[in-house]
């Protein structure tokens, strides 16, 4: 009897070990390696976030230097909380992004700035801790990190790699590329309808609608990224003109953001938001008060 019991125990142990081995082979070893400290995620177009190369390898491949200039002006009514826009710039300045918290959450007593700031914080950590450079992968990890927070945001993330700009954009934040004072590229605003942008977060669209962009850059190019508070209050030709003007401001980003802020508070000024409202059969007079964030990256 003891012999039979021993054989039975051994048989169960063998079956258990076999099951564990099969589980490892089919469900663990065949999966892509996850990042240390980052849970395995399902990102759009890939199983796990893309791992670029080690930091020193990435930097050694760069053809240009990137210098960034940032300005952020909160909506006047939201200065106490810092507004709902958030941004990040990596320490080496090759990767940066803007996250615009959707203001409609205010009507339900929710500060969407908490959500957008979490996205920005996680995105910067992805670059610093893991040298993650693929913009969509960064957004994937950031979205996952913020999934327990109520709120939503539009997102725009950019990496300069060699002579190529890589971007992932969802919603109505916009970036433009200026070359020798002329516009050579402008990203599209992605919206369901007027004033209803695609977004990630609570009741959002997820990253499925994200537009991935690649564009060849040159020495001397200026990349300007702005939340909708910029492009709703200044026309493109105004922005292009100011990008080339001499200014007494300590930064060009502050110069442009301040102009947008002034326009947003003018009761009679015609602004792009008013034009688009008219196209949608609506009426809007004057500027559109909003958070305004501008990142300017200069390629040298």
LOLO-11385 format. One record per residue (C-alpha): residue number from 0; residue in three letters; chain; y, x, z. Coordinates in Angstrom, 3 decimals, always signed. Each point is the difference from the previous one (the first is absolute). Layout:
BEGIN
<pt num="NUM" residuo="ala" cadena="A" yy="Y" xx="X" zz="Z"/>
...
***
This chain:
BEGIN
<pt num="0" residuo="unk" cadena="A" yy="+0.000" xx="+0.000" zz="+0.000"/>
<pt num="1" residuo="unk" cadena="A" yy="+2.345" xx="+2.822" zz="+0.870"/>
<pt num="2" residuo="unk" cadena="A" yy="-0.814" xx="+1.615" zz="-3.361"/>
<pt num="3" residuo="unk" cadena="A" yy="+0.882" xx="-3.225" zz="-1.804"/>
<pt num="4" residuo="unk" cadena="A" yy="+3.242" xx="-0.339" zz="+1.975"/>
<pt num="5" residuo="unk" cadena="A" yy="+0.933" xx="+3.590" zz="-0.841"/>
<pt num="6" residuo="unk" cadena="A" yy="-0.766" xx="-0.556" zz="-3.678"/>
<pt num="7" residuo="unk" cadena="A" yy="+2.098" xx="-3.172" zz="+0.039"/>
<pt num="8" residuo="unk" cadena="A" yy="+2.953" xx="+1.782" zz="+1.595"/>
<pt num="9" residuo="unk" cadena="A" yy="-0.269" xx="+2.851" zz="-2.493"/>
<pt num="10" residuo="unk" cadena="A" yy="-0.182" xx="-2.489" zz="-2.863"/>
<pt num="11" residuo="unk" cadena="A" yy="+3.134" xx="-1.809" zz="+1.164"/>
<pt num="12" residuo="unk" cadena="A" yy="+1.801" xx="+3.321" zz="+0.432"/>
<pt num="13" residuo="unk" cadena="A" yy="-0.971" xx="+1.102" zz="-3.524"/>
<pt num="14" residuo="unk" cadena="A" yy="+1.183" xx="-3.311" zz="-1.451"/>
<pt num="15" residuo="unk" cadena="A" yy="+3.281" xx="+0.270" zz="+1.891"/>
<pt num="16" residuo="unk" cadena="A" yy="+0.587" xx="+3.573" zz="-1.165"/>
<pt num="17" residuo="unk" cadena="A" yy="-0.823" xx="-0.978" zz="-3.573"/>
<pt num="18" residuo="unk" cadena="A" yy="+2.481" xx="-2.852" zz="+0.188"/>
<pt num="19" residuo="unk" cadena="A" yy="+2.695" xx="+2.332" zz="+1.355"/>
<pt num="20" residuo="unk" cadena="A" yy="-0.687" xx="+2.489" zz="-2.781"/>
<pt num="21" residuo="unk" cadena="A" yy="+0.202" xx="-2.660" zz="-2.688"/>
<pt num="22" residuo="unk" cadena="A" yy="+3.202" xx="-1.374" zz="+1.529"/>
<pt num="23" residuo="unk" cadena="A" yy="+1.571" xx="+3.450" zz="-0.008"/>
<pt num="24" residuo="unk" cadena="A" yy="-1.028" xx="+0.728" zz="-3.593"/>
<pt num="25" residuo="unk" cadena="A" yy="+1.158" xx="-3.301" zz="-1.457"/>
<pt num="26" residuo="unk" cadena="A" yy="+2.929" xx="-0.979" zz="+2.198"/>
<pt num="27" residuo="unk" cadena="A" yy="+1.477" xx="+3.249" zz="+1.304"/>
<pt num="28" residuo="unk" cadena="A" yy="-0.769" xx="+3.038" zz="-2.094"/>
<pt num="29" residuo="unk" cadena="A" yy="+0.848" xx="-1.704" zz="-3.297"/>
<pt num="30" residuo="unk" cadena="A" yy="+3.418" xx="-1.135" zz="+1.248"/>
<pt num="31" residuo="unk" cadena="A" yy="+3.062" xx="+2.158" zz="-0.688"/>
<pt num="32" residuo="unk" cadena="A" yy="+1.066" xx="+2.067" zz="+2.989"/>
<pt num="33" residuo="unk" cadena="A" yy="+2.617" xx="-1.753" zz="+2.112"/>
<pt num="34" residuo="unk" cadena="A" yy="+3.010" xx="+1.778" zz="+1.399"/>
<pt num="35" residuo="unk" cadena="A" yy="-0.319" xx="+1.374" zz="+3.510"/>
<pt num="36" residuo="unk" cadena="A" yy="+1.688" xx="-2.529" zz="+2.259"/>
<pt num="37" residuo="unk" cadena="A" yy="+0.490" xx="-2.562" zz="-2.807"/>
<pt num="38" residuo="unk" cadena="A" yy="-2.472" xx="-2.878" zz="-0.268"/>
<pt num="39" residuo="unk" cadena="A" yy="-1.798" xx="-0.527" zz="-3.295"/>
<pt num="40" residuo="unk" cadena="A" yy="+2.170" xx="-2.352" zz="-2.037"/>
<pt num="41" residuo="unk" cadena="A" yy="-0.273" xx="-1.879" zz="-3.252"/>
<pt num="42" residuo="unk" cadena="A" yy="+3.043" xx="+0.783" zz="-2.109"/>
<pt num="43" residuo="unk" cadena="A" yy="+0.933" xx="-1.470" zz="-3.336"/>
<pt num="44" residuo="unk" cadena="A" yy="-1.795" xx="+1.966" zz="-2.726"/>
<pt num="45" residuo="unk" cadena="A" yy="-1.927" xx="+2.253" zz="+2.389"/>
<pt num="46" residuo="unk" cadena="A" yy="-2.402" xx="-0.267" zz="+2.916"/>
<pt num="47" residuo="unk" cadena="A" yy="+1.851" xx="+2.293" zz="+2.396"/>
<pt num="48" residuo="unk" cadena="A" yy="+3.479" xx="+1.497" zz="-0.101"/>
<pt num="49" residuo="unk" cadena="A" yy="+0.239" xx="+2.964" zz="-2.337"/>
<pt num="50" residuo="unk" cadena="A" yy="+0.059" xx="+3.426" zz="+1.602"/>
<pt num="51" residuo="unk" cadena="A" yy="+2.215" xx="+2.340" zz="-1.929"/>
<pt num="52" residuo="unk" cadena="A" yy="-0.389" xx="+3.688" zz="+0.811"/>
<pt num="53" residuo="unk" cadena="A" yy="+0.979" xx="+2.018" zz="+3.064"/>
<pt num="54" residuo="unk" cadena="A" yy="+3.735" xx="+0.265" zz="+0.612"/>
<pt num="55" residuo="unk" cadena="A" yy="+0.308" xx="+3.615" zz="-1.173"/>
<pt num="56" residuo="unk" cadena="A" yy="-1.816" xx="-0.777" zz="-3.254"/>
<pt num="57" residuo="unk" cadena="A" yy="+2.232" xx="-2.999" zz="-0.643"/>
<pt num="58" residuo="unk" cadena="A" yy="+3.189" xx="+1.980" zz="+0.659"/>
<pt num="59" residuo="unk" cadena="A" yy="-1.128" xx="+2.957" zz="-2.145"/>
<pt num="60" residuo="unk" cadena="A" yy="-0.287" xx="-2.310" zz="-3.005"/>
<pt num="61" residuo="unk" cadena="A" yy="+3.552" xx="-1.302" zz="+0.203"/>
<pt num="62" residuo="unk" cadena="A" yy="+2.356" xx="+0.926" zz="-2.820"/>
<pt num="63" residuo="unk" cadena="A" yy="+3.245" xx="-1.204" zz="+1.595"/>
<pt num="64" residuo="unk" cadena="A" yy="+1.779" xx="-0.217" zz="+3.294"/>
<pt num="65" residuo="unk" cadena="A" yy="+0.856" xx="-3.484" zz="+1.247"/>
<pt num="66" residuo="unk" cadena="A" yy="+2.980" xx="-0.697" zz="+2.244"/>
<pt num="67" residuo="unk" cadena="A" yy="+0.445" xx="-3.485" zz="+1.429"/>
<pt num="68" residuo="unk" cadena="A" yy="+3.007" xx="-1.881" zz="+1.283"/>
<pt num="69" residuo="unk" cadena="A" yy="-0.437" xx="-3.278" zz="+1.908"/>
<pt num="70" residuo="unk" cadena="A" yy="+2.303" xx="-2.798" zz="+1.150"/>
<pt num="71" residuo="unk" cadena="A" yy="-0.908" xx="-3.139" zz="+1.912"/>
<pt num="72" residuo="unk" cadena="A" yy="+2.473" xx="-2.757" zz="+0.898"/>
<pt num="73" residuo="unk" cadena="A" yy="-1.435" xx="-2.972" zz="+1.926"/>
<pt num="74" residuo="unk" cadena="A" yy="+1.112" xx="-3.566" zz="-0.607"/>
<pt num="75" residuo="unk" cadena="A" yy="+3.029" xx="-0.561" zz="+2.291"/>
<pt num="76" residuo="unk" cadena="A" yy="-1.869" xx="-2.664" zz="+1.966"/>
<pt num="77" residuo="unk" cadena="A" yy="-3.035" xx="+2.258" zz="+0.507"/>
<pt num="78" residuo="unk" cadena="A" yy="+1.583" xx="+3.264" zz="+1.116"/>
<pt num="79" residuo="unk" cadena="A" yy="-1.321" xx="-0.358" zz="+3.542"/>
<pt num="80" residuo="unk" cadena="A" yy="-3.604" xx="+0.240" zz="-1.220"/>
<pt num="81" residuo="unk" cadena="A" yy="+0.742" xx="+2.461" zz="-2.811"/>
<pt num="82" residuo="unk" cadena="A" yy="-0.502" xx="-2.522" zz="-2.801"/>
<pt num="83" residuo="unk" cadena="A" yy="-3.169" xx="-0.779" zz="-1.927"/>
<pt num="84" residuo="unk" cadena="A" yy="+0.024" xx="+2.875" zz="-2.494"/>
<pt num="85" residuo="unk" cadena="A" yy="-2.033" xx="+3.110" zz="+0.780"/>
<pt num="86" residuo="unk" cadena="A" yy="-0.592" xx="+3.245" zz="-1.843"/>
<pt num="87" residuo="unk" cadena="A" yy="-1.724" xx="+3.358" zz="+0.255"/>
<pt num="88" residuo="unk" cadena="A" yy="+0.378" xx="+3.428" zz="-1.567"/>
<pt num="89" residuo="unk" cadena="A" yy="-2.729" xx="+2.620" zz="+0.383"/>
<pt num="90" residuo="unk" cadena="A" yy="+1.059" xx="+3.325" zz="+1.560"/>
<pt num="91" residuo="unk" cadena="A" yy="-0.345" xx="+1.788" zz="-3.369"/>
<pt num="92" residuo="unk" cadena="A" yy="+1.921" xx="-2.901" zz="-1.678"/>
<pt num="93" residuo="unk" cadena="A" yy="-2.543" xx="-0.441" zz="-2.815"/>
<pt num="94" residuo="unk" cadena="A" yy="-1.114" xx="-3.435" zz="+1.274"/>
<pt num="95" residuo="unk" cadena="A" yy="+2.248" xx="-2.848" zz="+1.123"/>
<pt num="96" residuo="unk" cadena="A" yy="+0.228" xx="-3.767" zz="+0.094"/>
<pt num="97" residuo="unk" cadena="A" yy="+1.882" xx="-3.164" zz="+0.950"/>
<pt num="98" residuo="unk" cadena="A" yy="-1.376" xx="-3.076" zz="+1.775"/>
<pt num="99" residuo="unk" cadena="A" yy="+2.148" xx="-3.131" zz="+0.031"/>
<pt num="100" residuo="unk" cadena="A" yy="-0.999" xx="-2.509" zz="+2.682"/>
<pt num="101" residuo="unk" cadena="A" yy="+0.210" xx="-3.562" zz="-1.322"/>
<pt num="102" residuo="unk" cadena="A" yy="+2.892" xx="-1.691" zz="+1.788"/>
<pt num="103" residuo="unk" cadena="A" yy="-1.443" xx="-3.511" zz="-0.205"/>
<pt num="104" residuo="unk" cadena="A" yy="-2.075" xx="+0.772" zz="+3.094"/>
<pt num="105" residuo="unk" cadena="A" yy="+3.217" xx="-0.234" zz="+2.046"/>
<pt num="106" residuo="unk" cadena="A" yy="-0.164" xx="-3.776" zz="-0.360"/>
<pt num="107" residuo="unk" cadena="A" yy="-3.226" xx="+0.109" zz="+2.051"/>
<pt num="108" residuo="unk" cadena="A" yy="+1.329" xx="+2.400" zz="+2.606"/>
<pt num="109" residuo="unk" cadena="A" yy="-1.807" xx="+3.024" zz="-1.436"/>
<pt num="110" residuo="unk" cadena="A" yy="+1.690" xx="+3.357" zz="-0.557"/>
<pt num="111" residuo="unk" cadena="A" yy="-1.490" xx="+1.210" zz="-3.294"/>
<pt num="112" residuo="unk" cadena="A" yy="+1.498" xx="+3.410" zz="+0.735"/>
<pt num="113" residuo="unk" cadena="A" yy="-2.864" xx="+0.679" zz="+2.405"/>
<pt num="114" residuo="unk" cadena="A" yy="-2.448" xx="-0.401" zz="-2.877"/>
<pt num="115" residuo="unk" cadena="A" yy="+1.984" xx="+2.080" zz="-2.495"/>
<pt num="116" residuo="unk" cadena="A" yy="+0.604" xx="+2.791" zz="+2.521"/>
<pt num="117" residuo="unk" cadena="A" yy="-3.734" xx="+0.166" zz="+0.741"/>
<pt num="118" residuo="unk" cadena="A" yy="-0.683" xx="+0.407" zz="-3.717"/>
<pt num="119" residuo="unk" cadena="A" yy="+2.532" xx="+2.830" zz="-0.227"/>
<pt num="120" residuo="unk" cadena="A" yy="-1.311" xx="+1.773" zz="+3.107"/>
<pt num="121" residuo="unk" cadena="A" yy="-3.619" xx="-0.151" zz="-1.176"/>
<pt num="122" residuo="unk" cadena="A" yy="+0.921" xx="+1.134" zz="-3.519"/>
<pt num="123" residuo="unk" cadena="A" yy="+1.721" xx="+3.105" zz="+1.335"/>
<pt num="124" residuo="unk" cadena="A" yy="-2.981" xx="+0.734" zz="+2.254"/>
<pt num="125" residuo="unk" cadena="A" yy="-2.327" xx="-0.242" zz="-3.015"/>
<pt num="126" residuo="unk" cadena="A" yy="+1.902" xx="+2.832" zz="-1.671"/>
<pt num="127" residuo="unk" cadena="A" yy="+0.493" xx="+2.181" zz="+3.081"/>
<pt num="128" residuo="unk" cadena="A" yy="-3.483" xx="-0.314" zz="+1.488"/>
<pt num="129" residuo="unk" cadena="A" yy="-2.199" xx="-0.411" zz="-3.079"/>
<pt num="130" residuo="unk" cadena="A" yy="+2.162" xx="+1.179" zz="-2.917"/>
<pt num="131" residuo="unk" cadena="A" yy="-0.595" xx="-3.359" zz="-1.654"/>
<pt num="132" residuo="unk" cadena="A" yy="+2.193" xx="-0.064" zz="-3.108"/>
<pt num="133" residuo="unk" cadena="A" yy="-1.286" xx="-2.852" zz="-2.158"/>
<pt num="134" residuo="unk" cadena="A" yy="+2.641" xx="-2.742" zz="+0.509"/>
<pt num="135" residuo="unk" cadena="A" yy="-2.411" xx="-2.935" zz="-0.207"/>
<pt num="136" residuo="unk" cadena="A" yy="-2.381" xx="+1.645" zz="+2.467"/>
<pt num="137" residuo="unk" cadena="A" yy="+2.874" xx="+0.538" zz="+2.415"/>
<pt num="138" residuo="unk" cadena="A" yy="+0.956" xx="-3.672" zz="-0.269"/>
<pt num="139" residuo="unk" cadena="A" yy="-3.624" xx="-1.027" zz="+0.507"/>
<pt num="140" residuo="unk" cadena="A" yy="-0.293" xx="+1.882" zz="+3.283"/>
<pt num="141" residuo="unk" cadena="A" yy="+3.430" xx="-1.207" zz="+1.148"/>
<pt num="142" residuo="unk" cadena="A" yy="-0.880" xx="-3.620" zz="-0.773"/>
<pt num="143" residuo="unk" cadena="A" yy="-3.224" xx="+0.316" zz="+2.003"/>
<pt num="144" residuo="unk" cadena="A" yy="+1.798" xx="+1.572" zz="+2.963"/>
<pt num="145" residuo="unk" cadena="A" yy="+2.494" xx="-2.881" zz="+0.135"/>
<pt num="146" residuo="unk" cadena="A" yy="-2.406" xx="-2.891" zz="-0.559"/>
<pt num="147" residuo="unk" cadena="A" yy="+0.255" xx="-1.242" zz="+3.611"/>
<pt num="148" residuo="unk" cadena="A" yy="+3.806" xx="-0.295" zz="-0.219"/>
<pt num="149" residuo="unk" cadena="A" yy="+1.599" xx="-3.241" zz="-1.171"/>
<pt num="150" residuo="unk" cadena="A" yy="+2.411" xx="+0.575" zz="-2.876"/>
<pt num="151" residuo="unk" cadena="A" yy="+0.056" xx="+1.113" zz="-3.606"/>
<pt num="152" residuo="unk" cadena="A" yy="+1.849" xx="+2.499" zz="-2.173"/>
<pt num="153" residuo="unk" cadena="A" yy="+0.581" xx="+1.217" zz="-3.521"/>
<pt num="154" residuo="unk" cadena="A" yy="-1.044" xx="+3.613" zz="-0.530"/>
<pt num="155" residuo="unk" cadena="A" yy="+0.856" xx="+2.936" zz="-2.246"/>
<pt num="156" residuo="unk" cadena="A" yy="-1.617" xx="+3.421" zz="+0.473"/>
<pt num="157" residuo="unk" cadena="A" yy="+0.543" xx="+3.096" zz="-2.182"/>
<pt num="158" residuo="unk" cadena="A" yy="-1.511" xx="+3.489" zz="-0.213"/>
<pt num="159" residuo="unk" cadena="A" yy="+1.288" xx="+2.869" zz="-2.150"/>
<pt num="160" residuo="unk" cadena="A" yy="-2.982" xx="+2.112" zz="-1.117"/>
<pt num="161" residuo="unk" cadena="A" yy="+0.616" xx="+2.797" zz="-2.487"/>
<pt num="162" residuo="unk" cadena="A" yy="+2.073" xx="-1.478" zz="-2.807"/>
<pt num="163" residuo="unk" cadena="A" yy="-1.173" xx="-3.572" zz="+0.628"/>
<pt num="164" residuo="unk" cadena="A" yy="+1.388" xx="-2.779" zz="+2.134"/>
<pt num="165" residuo="unk" cadena="A" yy="-2.712" xx="-2.281" zz="+1.395"/>
<pt num="166" residuo="unk" cadena="A" yy="+1.096" xx="-3.348" zz="+1.432"/>
<pt num="167" residuo="unk" cadena="A" yy="-1.492" xx="-3.179" zz="+1.416"/>
<pt num="168" residuo="unk" cadena="A" yy="+2.402" xx="-2.930" zz="+0.122"/>
<pt num="169" residuo="unk" cadena="A" yy="-0.395" xx="-3.597" zz="+1.158"/>
<pt num="170" residuo="unk" cadena="A" yy="+2.897" xx="-2.405" zz="+0.327"/>
<pt num="171" residuo="unk" cadena="A" yy="+3.707" xx="+0.287" zz="-0.705"/>
<pt num="172" residuo="unk" cadena="A" yy="+0.864" xx="+3.471" zz="+1.246"/>
<pt num="173" residuo="unk" cadena="A" yy="+0.845" xx="+2.057" zz="-3.075"/>
<pt num="174" residuo="unk" cadena="A" yy="+0.142" xx="+3.619" zz="-1.055"/>
<pt num="175" residuo="unk" cadena="A" yy="+1.841" xx="+1.530" zz="-2.915"/>
<pt num="176" residuo="unk" cadena="A" yy="-0.064" xx="+3.453" zz="-1.569"/>
<pt num="177" residuo="unk" cadena="A" yy="+3.323" xx="+1.444" zz="-1.148"/>
<pt num="178" residuo="unk" cadena="A" yy="+0.077" xx="+2.930" zz="-2.439"/>
<pt num="179" residuo="unk" cadena="A" yy="+3.297" xx="+1.625" zz="-0.949"/>
<pt num="180" residuo="unk" cadena="A" yy="+1.845" xx="-3.081" zz="+1.205"/>
<pt num="181" residuo="unk" cadena="A" yy="-2.084" xx="-2.446" zz="-2.045"/>
<pt num="182" residuo="unk" cadena="A" yy="-2.709" xx="-2.438" zz="+1.031"/>
<pt num="183" residuo="unk" cadena="A" yy="-3.429" xx="+1.072" zz="-1.298"/>
<pt num="184" residuo="unk" cadena="A" yy="-2.210" xx="-2.274" zz="+2.121"/>
<pt num="185" residuo="unk" cadena="A" yy="+0.256" xx="-3.096" zz="+2.189"/>
<pt num="186" residuo="unk" cadena="A" yy="-2.904" xx="-1.623" zz="+1.825"/>
<pt num="187" residuo="unk" cadena="A" yy="-0.575" xx="-3.733" zz="-0.305"/>
<pt num="188" residuo="unk" cadena="A" yy="+0.669" xx="-2.487" zz="+2.773"/>
<pt num="189" residuo="unk" cadena="A" yy="-3.251" xx="-1.822" zz="+0.749"/>
<pt num="190" residuo="unk" cadena="A" yy="+0.657" xx="-3.573" zz="+1.139"/>
<pt num="191" residuo="unk" cadena="A" yy="-1.683" xx="-3.390" zz="+0.044"/>
<pt num="192" residuo="unk" cadena="A" yy="+3.392" xx="-1.486" zz="-0.780"/>
<pt num="193" residuo="unk" cadena="A" yy="+3.657" xx="+0.608" zz="+0.800"/>
<pt num="194" residuo="unk" cadena="A" yy="+0.421" xx="+1.390" zz="+3.543"/>
<pt num="195" residuo="unk" cadena="A" yy="-3.771" xx="-0.215" zz="+0.669"/>
<pt num="196" residuo="unk" cadena="A" yy="-1.418" xx="+3.505" zz="-0.479"/>
<pt num="197" residuo="unk" cadena="A" yy="-3.600" xx="+1.093" zz="+0.116"/>
<pt num="198" residuo="unk" cadena="A" yy="-0.721" xx="+1.475" zz="+3.427"/>
<pt num="199" residuo="unk" cadena="A" yy="-2.689" xx="+1.242" zz="+2.352"/>
<pt num="200" residuo="unk" cadena="A" yy="-0.618" xx="-1.240" zz="+3.522"/>
<pt num="201" residuo="unk" cadena="A" yy="-0.449" xx="-3.414" zz="+1.592"/>
<pt num="202" residuo="unk" cadena="A" yy="-0.595" xx="-2.626" zz="-2.717"/>
<pt num="203" residuo="unk" cadena="A" yy="+0.888" xx="+2.712" zz="-2.533"/>
<pt num="204" residuo="unk" cadena="A" yy="-1.469" xx="+0.926" zz="-3.363"/>
<pt num="205" residuo="unk" cadena="A" yy="-1.800" xx="+3.167" zz="+1.032"/>
<pt num="206" residuo="unk" cadena="A" yy="+0.174" xx="+3.078" zz="-2.182"/>
<pt num="207" residuo="unk" cadena="A" yy="-1.748" xx="-1.569" zz="-3.006"/>
<pt num="208" residuo="unk" cadena="A" yy="+3.285" xx="-0.549" zz="-1.832"/>
<pt num="209" residuo="unk" cadena="A" yy="+1.271" xx="+3.524" zz="+0.645"/>
<pt num="210" residuo="unk" cadena="A" yy="+1.359" xx="+1.770" zz="-3.061"/>
<pt num="211" residuo="unk" cadena="A" yy="-1.074" xx="+3.642" zz="-0.250"/>
<pt num="212" residuo="unk" cadena="A" yy="+2.406" xx="+2.165" zz="-1.988"/>
<pt num="213" residuo="unk" cadena="A" yy="-0.054" xx="+3.551" zz="-1.359"/>
<pt num="214" residuo="unk" cadena="A" yy="+3.048" xx="+1.621" zz="-1.577"/>
<pt num="215" residuo="unk" cadena="A" yy="+0.700" xx="+3.547" zz="-1.140"/>
<pt num="216" residuo="unk" cadena="A" yy="+2.973" xx="+1.502" zz="+1.802"/>
<pt num="217" residuo="unk" cadena="A" yy="+2.270" xx="+2.922" zz="-0.851"/>
<pt num="218" residuo="unk" cadena="A" yy="+2.200" xx="+2.432" zz="+1.885"/>
<pt num="219" residuo="unk" cadena="A" yy="+3.291" xx="-1.685" zz="+0.820"/>
<pt num="220" residuo="unk" cadena="A" yy="-1.431" xx="-3.532" zz="+0.168"/>
<pt num="221" residuo="unk" cadena="A" yy="+1.216" xx="-2.329" zz="+2.736"/>
<pt num="222" residuo="unk" cadena="A" yy="-2.424" xx="-2.591" zz="+1.389"/>
<pt num="223" residuo="unk" cadena="A" yy="+1.749" xx="-2.843" zz="+1.797"/>
<pt num="224" residuo="unk" cadena="A" yy="-2.033" xx="-2.512" zz="+2.022"/>
<pt num="225" residuo="unk" cadena="A" yy="+1.646" xx="-3.042" zz="+1.500"/>
<pt num="226" residuo="unk" cadena="A" yy="-0.935" xx="-3.128" zz="+1.886"/>
<pt num="227" residuo="unk" cadena="A" yy="+1.149" xx="-3.274" zz="-1.540"/>
<pt num="228" residuo="unk" cadena="A" yy="+3.142" xx="+0.157" zz="+2.159"/>
<pt num="229" residuo="unk" cadena="A" yy="+1.221" xx="+2.714" zz="-2.380"/>
<pt num="230" residuo="unk" cadena="A" yy="-0.977" xx="-1.481" zz="-3.347"/>
<pt num="231" residuo="unk" cadena="A" yy="+1.020" xx="-3.546" zz="+1.019"/>
<pt num="232" residuo="unk" cadena="A" yy="+3.569" xx="+1.138" zz="+0.683"/>
<pt num="233" residuo="unk" cadena="A" yy="+0.732" xx="+2.721" zz="-2.555"/>
<pt num="234" residuo="unk" cadena="A" yy="-0.508" xx="-0.118" zz="-3.736"/>
<pt num="235" residuo="unk" cadena="A" yy="-1.968" xx="+2.785" zz="-1.609"/>
<pt num="236" residuo="unk" cadena="A" yy="+3.027" xx="+1.446" zz="-1.802"/>
<pt num="237" residuo="unk" cadena="A" yy="+1.860" xx="+0.165" zz="+3.344"/>
<pt num="238" residuo="unk" cadena="A" yy="-2.882" xx="+1.934" zz="+1.556"/>
<pt num="239" residuo="unk" cadena="A" yy="-0.238" xx="+2.369" zz="-2.966"/>
<pt num="240" residuo="unk" cadena="A" yy="+3.734" xx="+0.689" zz="+0.147"/>
<pt num="241" residuo="unk" cadena="A" yy="-0.063" xx="+0.711" zz="+3.738"/>
<pt num="242" residuo="unk" cadena="A" yy="-3.019" xx="+2.270" zz="-0.393"/>
<pt num="243" residuo="unk" cadena="A" yy="+2.199" xx="+2.394" zz="-2.010"/>
<pt num="244" residuo="unk" cadena="A" yy="+3.357" xx="-0.346" zz="+1.758"/>
<pt num="245" residuo="unk" cadena="A" yy="+1.486" xx="+2.518" zz="+2.393"/>
<pt num="246" residuo="unk" cadena="A" yy="+0.111" xx="-1.457" zz="+3.489"/>
<pt num="247" residuo="unk" cadena="A" yy="+1.435" xx="+0.875" zz="+3.384"/>
<pt num="248" residuo="unk" cadena="A" yy="-3.053" xx="-1.565" zz="+1.654"/>
<pt num="249" residuo="unk" cadena="A" yy="-2.390" xx="+2.400" zz="+1.724"/>
<pt num="250" residuo="unk" cadena="A" yy="-2.806" xx="-1.360" zz="-2.190"/>
<pt num="251" residuo="unk" cadena="A" yy="-0.237" xx="-1.749" zz="-3.345"/>
<pt num="252" residuo="unk" cadena="A" yy="-2.529" xx="-2.466" zz="+1.402"/>
<pt num="253" residuo="unk" cadena="A" yy="+2.546" xx="-1.026" zz="+2.646"/>
<pt num="254" residuo="unk" cadena="A" yy="+2.705" xx="-0.308" zz="-2.670"/>
<pt num="255" residuo="unk" cadena="A" yy="-2.107" xx="-2.400" zz="-2.080"/>
<pt num="256" residuo="unk" cadena="A" yy="-1.392" xx="-1.946" zz="+2.977"/>
<pt num="257" residuo="unk" cadena="A" yy="+3.499" xx="-0.468" zz="+1.426"/>
<pt num="258" residuo="unk" cadena="A" yy="+1.240" xx="-1.372" zz="-3.329"/>
<pt num="259" residuo="unk" cadena="A" yy="-2.885" xx="-2.485" zz="-0.026"/>
<pt num="260" residuo="unk" cadena="A" yy="+0.779" xx="-0.973" zz="+3.609"/>
<pt num="261" residuo="unk" cadena="A" yy="+3.650" xx="-0.680" zz="-0.850"/>
<pt num="262" residuo="unk" cadena="A" yy="-1.014" xx="-2.079" zz="-3.015"/>
<pt num="263" residuo="unk" cadena="A" yy="-2.476" xx="-1.981" zz="+2.120"/>
<pt num="264" residuo="unk" cadena="A" yy="+2.859" xx="-1.200" zz="+2.215"/>
<pt num="265" residuo="unk" cadena="A" yy="+2.419" xx="-1.058" zz="-2.759"/>
<pt num="266" residuo="unk" cadena="A" yy="+0.230" xx="-3.756" zz="-0.319"/>
<pt num="267" residuo="unk" cadena="A" yy="+1.165" xx="-0.099" zz="-3.620"/>
<pt num="268" residuo="unk" cadena="A" yy="-1.671" xx="+2.987" zz="-1.663"/>
<pt num="269" residuo="unk" cadena="A" yy="-2.565" xx="-0.660" zz="-2.713"/>
<pt num="270" residuo="unk" cadena="A" yy="-3.137" xx="+1.967" zz="+0.826"/>
<pt num="271" residuo="unk" cadena="A" yy="-3.447" xx="+0.271" zz="-1.656"/>
<pt num="272" residuo="unk" cadena="A" yy="-1.492" xx="-2.390" zz="+2.567"/>
<pt num="273" residuo="unk" cadena="A" yy="+2.501" xx="-2.678" zz="-1.033"/>
<pt num="274" residuo="unk" cadena="A" yy="-0.789" xx="+0.510" zz="-3.682"/>
<pt num="275" residuo="unk" cadena="A" yy="-3.728" xx="-0.318" zz="+0.603"/>
<pt num="276" residuo="unk" cadena="A" yy="+0.573" xx="-3.087" zz="+2.147"/>
<pt num="277" residuo="unk" cadena="A" yy="+1.889" xx="-1.606" zz="-2.884"/>
<pt num="278" residuo="unk" cadena="A" yy="-2.858" xx="+0.851" zz="-2.372"/>
<pt num="279" residuo="unk" cadena="A" yy="-2.333" xx="-1.839" zz="+2.396"/>
<pt num="280" residuo="unk" cadena="A" yy="+2.277" xx="-3.036" zz="+0.018"/>
<pt num="281" residuo="unk" cadena="A" yy="+1.439" xx="+0.743" zz="+3.443"/>
<pt num="282" residuo="unk" cadena="A" yy="+3.495" xx="+0.766" zz="+1.238"/>
<pt num="283" residuo="unk" cadena="A" yy="+0.940" xx="+3.039" zz="+2.052"/>
<pt num="284" residuo="unk" cadena="A" yy="+3.552" xx="+1.168" zz="+0.579"/>
<pt num="285" residuo="unk" cadena="A" yy="+0.981" xx="+3.505" zz="+1.019"/>
<pt num="286" residuo="unk" cadena="A" yy="-2.150" xx="+2.836" zz="+1.272"/>
<pt num="287" residuo="unk" cadena="A" yy="-3.340" xx="-0.270" zz="+1.753"/>
<pt num="288" residuo="unk" cadena="A" yy="+0.000" xx="+1.376" zz="+3.580"/>
<pt num="289" residuo="unk" cadena="A" yy="-3.217" xx="+1.919" zz="+0.517"/>
<pt num="290" residuo="unk" cadena="A" yy="-1.509" xx="+3.220" zz="+1.291"/>
<pt num="291" residuo="unk" cadena="A" yy="+0.750" xx="+2.819" zz="-2.441"/>
<pt num="292" residuo="unk" cadena="A" yy="-2.107" xx="+3.138" zz="-0.337"/>
<pt num="293" residuo="unk" cadena="A" yy="+0.467" xx="+2.769" zz="-2.581"/>
<pt num="294" residuo="unk" cadena="A" yy="-2.090" xx="+3.128" zz="-0.541"/>
<pt num="295" residuo="unk" cadena="A" yy="+1.196" xx="+2.547" zz="-2.554"/>
<pt num="296" residuo="unk" cadena="A" yy="-2.382" xx="+2.797" zz="-0.970"/>
<pt num="297" residuo="unk" cadena="A" yy="+1.479" xx="+2.799" zz="-2.103"/>
<pt num="298" residuo="unk" cadena="A" yy="-2.319" xx="+2.197" zz="-2.058"/>
<pt num="299" residuo="unk" cadena="A" yy="+1.000" xx="+3.669" zz="-0.244"/>
***
